[in-house]
Amino acid sequence: MENVREVAVPTPFGDASDVFFVGEVDGERIAFLPRHGRYHTLSPYTVPYVANAFAAKMLGVERAVLVSACGGMKKDWKKGDFVLFDQLLDFTGDSPKSMFLKFIIAHVALEGFRCAAQSFKVHRILDDAGLTVHDGGKLITVEQFFAGGWASSIFADRFGAEGIGMTTGREVPPLLEAEIHVTVIGHLTDGNGSEEEGGVSAALVKEQGPVNMARLIDPLRDIVVELARLETTCECATRLDGAMQTDRACFVHRRQQELAPILARYLRDHSKQG
Ligand SMILES: [Zn+2]
């Protein structure tokens, strides 16, 4: 990334995980945010997912690629494989996951959360880089003290999950509320259910994570450039249309002002219609 600047973006939901590193790759504007903070000082529970999405919107981010370590539950998925998940199950606790908790209410659908057009492109780039990529799968998100071990494998398996992680179920919803196109790249740090890989441990995740990330660095460069140049007409950019529950005539003014960057497109389109 060239011409890198560090940009702090205050939001009504507090600070983001860190500053955003904003710069250019091949002339395209890219922003990078380390979700756990650059020194990994935020746990999956304390990452400010809502502030992160709000700040991304304020920066003008239109497309997000979420790279996330997870365990694989399918026998033919191996550590070091990549998965473009397309279904989410969230079994985390009370960490805030929505910008629309009071006064103005919207329920975005998790069905179809994955931007099909950009995920197709991501898949092709990862394929071309010679990586093993699985297209689609159900990812379950659990609290951190829960992940790992046979018990959570059985738990996840009972719910039909094929991957298990700690962040995605909380990270995706506010990004959808911000009408940002989303792709989740899961990188498998272990074959969680498989006996031959010896289950999961924190040490294994710590060992395999950097190996996976090293493989991803070059293709990620192509991904961010190609996605920046991608033009689509998908419904990701108008998600609030079907999700808004509160009549706009009843919007609480102060809340509407707080959420201005998120609501701008919705209010503009709906004032046109009537
Ligand atoms: Zn999209």
Residues whose N, C-alpha, C, O or C-beta is under 5 A from the ligand:
A	BS01	ZN	C115 A116 H181 C234 C236
